[in-house]
Amino acid sequence: MHINPGQAFAPVPQDVWEYRVGGYQVCEKWLKDRRERRLDLDDIRTYCRIVTALKLTIDVQREIDALYPEAEDSPLSPIDPLT
């Protein structure tokens, strides 16, 4: 992802770049909110952490999606609150 002709964040996987929360592309929104600002080292570290967290989130969501059909086929019995 190029933020100007001389700076870029790379590699940002396409699925991370396109990840949305509340209708917003997270990575793009974070950068847009800082438009016209020079990013300092803390900003760069924060952005890298965001990208990493989103990648891990996507991986976990894929694992859940893969397991869901099995869970749907064999739901747990209701828990008796009196026992």
Order of alpha helices (4+ residues) and beta strands (2+ residues): beta-beta-alpha-beta-beta-alpha-alpha
